[in-house]
């Protein structure tokens, strides 16, 4: 990737193409972003400690958000700037054959990378549609690569189309338009990526299927009168915190409650390995409702 970026920079300087320069900027940003994702994966895998008792899994979400910022600020910003300058002050593009060859080879290499990313994403999405799978995914390292590779493919197509129009119509302004188009593609990609990461950074719940399954496991457990509240939160793609408030049957002794809690924890973790921490609170339904009412009253404006 770095070698492709270097060649694009050189050919952009030689030919005077804004679209080629935008593609070079895009390749450079992509290289940096991939390194950041790898860094995020490495940081997120560290074991929990006293300062961070729930681990470092959310670092992956943070560094993915940084990728979105860089994609927008550097990739989109510089491409738009270069394109607008070319539109205002168009100048000829030379050595079109070189541009066609470089973009054609880049498209072939990028198509291979895009196919690999698509294949991996298909494995993880199951029967869900692509958009639904992205919305449900808790692993940004998978869809970020697909986002960036798709943006790279569209950017190469835009660059080729702009240069072809410049060549056929002898109007260098189309080279600038292609650069602006690449900037818009990167801006939209960065915006969508940032939006998807926002929920994960805030603390997104487990998928509806997982939550419903956990509720079923609990309700089928002997000795449970009612599920007062069930809360989940992702600390990483495969690291979910579960908090449950349960109203146990009045006839249970304290020892039986302890046994039931241990049994529930084992069953939940066995059926849903992504649930790494389980906290179960014993509370009457009336007590829970009273607590919710008091909390709502405290939050109400005076």
C-alpha distance (Angstrom), angle and dihedral (degrees) to the residues before:
residue distance angle dihedral
X1 . . .
X2 3.82 . .
X3 3.81 90.7 .
X4 3.83 90.8 52.3
X5 3.80 90.0 50.1
X6 3.81 92.0 50.5
X7 3.79 92.4 50.6
X8 3.80 91.7 48.7
X9 3.81 90.8 51.9
X10 3.80 91.0 51.8
X11 3.81 94.6 46.4
X12 3.81 91.5 45.1
X13 3.79 89.3 55.5
X14 3.82 92.4 46.5
X15 3.81 97.8 45.4
X16 3.81 99.4 33.5
X17 3.81 92.8 -129.8
X18 3.80 117.3 156.7
X19 3.80 91.1 -165.2
X20 3.80 90.7 54.8
X21 3.81 90.5 48.6
X22 3.82 90.5 50.5
X23 3.78 89.5 51.5
X24 3.81 89.2 50.1
X25 3.81 90.1 52.0
X26 3.80 89.5 48.2
X27 3.81 91.8 51.7
X28 3.81 91.8 48.8
X29 3.81 91.8 49.8
X30 3.82 90.7 46.5
X31 3.80 90.7 53.4
X32 3.79 91.5 50.9
X33 3.80 91.5 45.8
X34 3.79 93.3 53.1
X35 3.79 89.7 52.0
X36 3.81 89.8 50.3
X37 3.81 91.6 51.4
X38 3.81 90.1 50.9
X39 3.79 89.3 48.3
X40 3.80 90.1 49.9
X41 3.81 91.9 50.6
X42 3.80 90.0 50.3
X43 3.80 93.9 48.4
X44 3.81 93.0 45.1
X45 3.80 92.3 55.1
X46 3.82 94.2 63.5
X47 3.82 114.9 115.1
X48 3.78 121.1 -106.3
X49 3.80 118.0 -93.3
X50 3.78 140.5 -176.7
X51 3.80 93.9 -82.3
X52 3.81 93.6 45.3
X53 3.81 105.2 28.6
X54 3.81 93.1 172.9
X55 3.79 93.3 52.4
X56 3.79 132.8 -119.5
X57 3.80 100.2 -76.1
X58 3.81 93.6 121.8
X59 3.82 90.7 62.6
X60 3.80 86.5 82.0
X61 3.81 88.9 59.9
X62 3.81 91.6 47.8
X63 3.79 95.1 51.8
X64 3.80 91.0 45.4
X65 3.80 88.0 55.5
X66 3.81 88.4 50.8
X67 3.81 87.5 53.7
X68 3.81 89.2 55.5
X69 3.81 91.0 50.6
X70 3.81 92.8 49.9
X71 3.79 91.7 45.8
X72 3.80 89.9 53.7
X73 3.82 100.7 38.2
X74 3.81 99.8 39.7
X75 3.79 106.2 20.5
X76 3.80 100.4 37.9
X77 3.81 96.9 28.8
X78 3.81 97.3 51.5
X79 3.81 93.3 41.2
X80 3.80 92.0 52.1
X81 3.81 91.2 45.8
X82 3.80 93.4 49.9
X83 3.81 92.3 45.1
X84 3.80 94.4 50.0
X85 3.81 90.6 49.5
X86 3.82 90.0 52.3
X87 3.82 92.3 48.4
X88 3.82 91.4 50.1
X89 3.80 93.6 44.3
X90 3.83 108.8 21.6
X91 3.79 117.3 -167.5
X92 3.79 129.9 179.9
X93 3.79 123.0 -85.8
X94 3.80 114.1 -136.2
X95 3.81 133.1 -157.5
X96 3.79 95.6 27.3
X97 3.79 91.2 177.0
X98 3.80 90.1 62.6
X99 3.81 90.2 51.0
X100 3.80 92.3 50.4
X101 3.81 92.6 49.3
X102 3.82 94.5 46.7
X103 3.81 93.4 46.8
X104 3.80 92.1 44.5
X105 3.79 93.1 52.6
X106 3.80 91.0 43.8
X107 3.80 89.6 52.2
X108 3.81 91.8 52.7
X109 3.80 93.3 49.5
X110 3.80 92.1 44.2
X111 3.81 92.1 48.2
X112 3.80 89.4 57.1
X113 3.81 92.1 50.4
X114 3.82 90.9 45.4
X115 3.81 91.8 52.0
X116 3.81 91.6 51.8
X117 3.83 90.9 49.6
X118 3.81 91.2 47.3
X119 3.80 92.0 49.5
X120 3.81 91.8 51.6
X121 3.78 91.3 47.2
X122 3.82 91.2 50.8
X123 3.80 89.8 54.6
X124 3.80 91.4 55.2
X125 3.81 99.6 40.4
X126 3.81 97.6 60.0
X127 3.79 112.8 -175.4
X128 3.79 95.2 -18.3
X129 3.79 121.6 110.6
X130 3.79 117.5 -106.7
X131 3.80 96.6 -103.2
X132 3.81 92.8 42.7
X133 3.81 90.0 48.5
X134 3.80 91.5 53.5
X135 3.80 90.8 48.4
X136 3.83 91.2 49.5
X137 3.81 96.4 41.1
X138 3.79 117.1 106.5
X139 3.82 94.0 -173.6
X140 3.82 109.3 80.8
X141 3.80 92.0 -179.4
X142 3.82 88.0 74.2
X143 3.79 102.1 47.4
X144 3.83 94.7 34.6
X145 3.80 91.2 63.8
X146 3.80 90.7 47.4
X147 3.82 91.3 48.2
X148 3.79 92.8 50.7
X149 3.79 95.3 44.0
X150 3.82 90.8 49.1
X151 3.81 90.2 49.5
X152 3.81 89.4 49.0
X153 3.81 91.6 52.6
X154 3.81 92.1 49.2
X155 3.80 90.4 45.9
X156 3.81 92.4 53.4
X157 3.81 90.4 49.2
X158 3.82 90.3 50.3
X159 3.81 91.7 48.3
X160 3.81 92.7 48.9
X161 3.81 92.0 47.2
X162 3.81 92.4 48.4
X163 3.78 93.6 48.7
X164 3.81 91.8 45.8
X165 3.81 90.3 52.3
X166 3.80 89.9 47.3
X167 3.81 90.4 50.9
X168 3.81 98.0 44.2
X169 3.82 97.9 40.9
X170 3.82 97.0 31.9
X171 3.81 89.0 -129.6
X172 3.85 112.2 132.7
X173 3.80 89.9 -168.7
X174 3.82 88.4 81.9
X175 3.81 88.7 63.7
X176 3.80 88.1 59.3
X177 3.80 91.7 45.6
X178 3.81 89.2 53.7
X179 3.81 90.1 52.2
X180 3.81 90.9 50.7
X181 3.81 89.4 48.6
X182 3.80 90.5 53.4
X183 3.81 89.2 50.3
X184 3.81 91.3 51.9
X185 3.83 91.2 49.0
X186 3.80 90.7 52.0
X187 3.81 92.5 45.7
X188 3.81 92.0 52.4
X189 3.81 91.2 46.5
X190 3.80 91.7 49.6
X191 3.80 91.6 47.6
X192 3.78 93.8 51.8
X193 3.80 91.9 45.1
X194 3.81 91.6 50.4
X195 3.81 90.8 48.5
X196 3.80 92.4 52.2
X197 3.81 92.1 47.4
X198 3.80 93.3 48.5
X199 3.80 94.1 72.3
X200 3.79 92.0 47.2
X201 3.81 91.9 50.8
X202 3.80 92.6 48.1
X203 3.80 91.3 50.5
X204 3.79 115.2 -87.8
X205 3.79 121.3 -153.1
X206 3.80 124.1 -121.3
X207 3.80 116.8 -89.5
X208 3.82 118.9 -74.8
X209 3.82 91.4 -110.6
X210 3.81 92.2 55.0
X211 3.81 93.0 46.5
X212 3.81 92.2 48.2
X213 3.81 90.8 47.5
X214 3.80 92.6 51.3
X215 3.79 90.4 49.1
X216 3.80 89.6 52.3
X217 3.80 91.9 50.8
X218 3.80 90.6 51.5
X219 3.81 95.5 45.5
X220 3.82 90.6 50.9
X221 3.80 91.4 54.3
X222 3.79 114.9 103.3
X223 3.77 114.7 -117.5
X224 3.83 97.1 32.8
X225 3.80 113.6 121.2
X226 3.81 99.5 179.5
X227 3.81 141.8 -14.1
X228 3.80 103.8 -122.9
X229 3.80 97.4 -177.4
X230 3.80 137.7 -9.4
X231 3.80 119.1 -165.0
X232 3.81 128.8 177.2
X233 3.79 132.7 -178.6
X234 3.80 132.8 -176.1
X235 3.80 116.2 -128.8
X236 3.80 89.7 171.9
X237 3.81 139.7 -12.0
X238 3.82 91.3 -78.4
X239 3.80 100.2 19.7
X240 3.82 114.9 88.4
X241 3.79 128.3 170.1
X242 3.82 116.6 -146.3
X243 3.81 123.3 -161.2
X244 3.80 117.8 -177.4
X245 3.80 132.4 -179.6
X246 3.80 111.5 -158.4
X247 3.77 135.0 -173.6
X248 3.82 104.0 -144.8
X249 3.79 123.3 -154.8
X250 3.81 110.6 -86.1
X251 3.80 92.3 -128.8
X252 3.82 93.4 64.1
X253 3.77 119.0 103.4
X254 3.80 121.2 -136.3
X255 3.81 89.7 -102.7
X256 3.81 90.8 52.1
X257 3.80 90.6 49.4
X258 3.81 89.7 53.3
X259 3.80 90.9 49.5
X260 3.81 91.3 48.6
X261 3.81 91.7 50.4
X262 3.80 91.9 51.0
X263 3.80 91.5 47.8
X264 3.78 92.2 49.1
X265 3.79 93.1 49.8
X266 3.80 92.1 50.8
X267 3.82 93.4 48.0
X268 3.80 94.0 46.9
X269 3.81 93.9 48.8
X270 3.80 90.9 44.9
X271 3.82 94.1 53.2
X272 3.82 95.5 36.3
X273 3.82 110.0 33.2
X274 3.81 91.3 -179.9
X275 3.83 87.8 69.9
X276 3.79 99.1 90.3
X277 3.82 100.9 164.4
X278 3.80 128.1 37.0
X279 3.81 125.0 -172.1
X280 3.81 116.1 -176.0
X281 3.80 122.1 -169.5
X282 3.79 121.9 -163.1
X283 3.80 109.1 -142.1
X284 3.78 136.1 147.6
X285 3.80 117.9 -112.1
X286 3.80 90.0 -119.6
X287 3.80 92.0 50.0
X288 3.79 91.4 48.9
X289 3.81 92.7 49.8
X290 3.80 90.8 47.7
X291 3.81 90.3 50.7
X292 3.80 91.3 50.1
X293 3.81 90.4 49.3
X294 3.80 92.5 50.0
X295 3.80 91.8 47.8
X296 3.81 91.0 50.9
X297 3.79 90.2 49.4
X298 3.81 91.8 51.1
X299 3.81 91.5 50.1
X300 3.82 93.8 48.2
X301 3.84 114.4 103.8
X302 3.78 115.0 -103.8
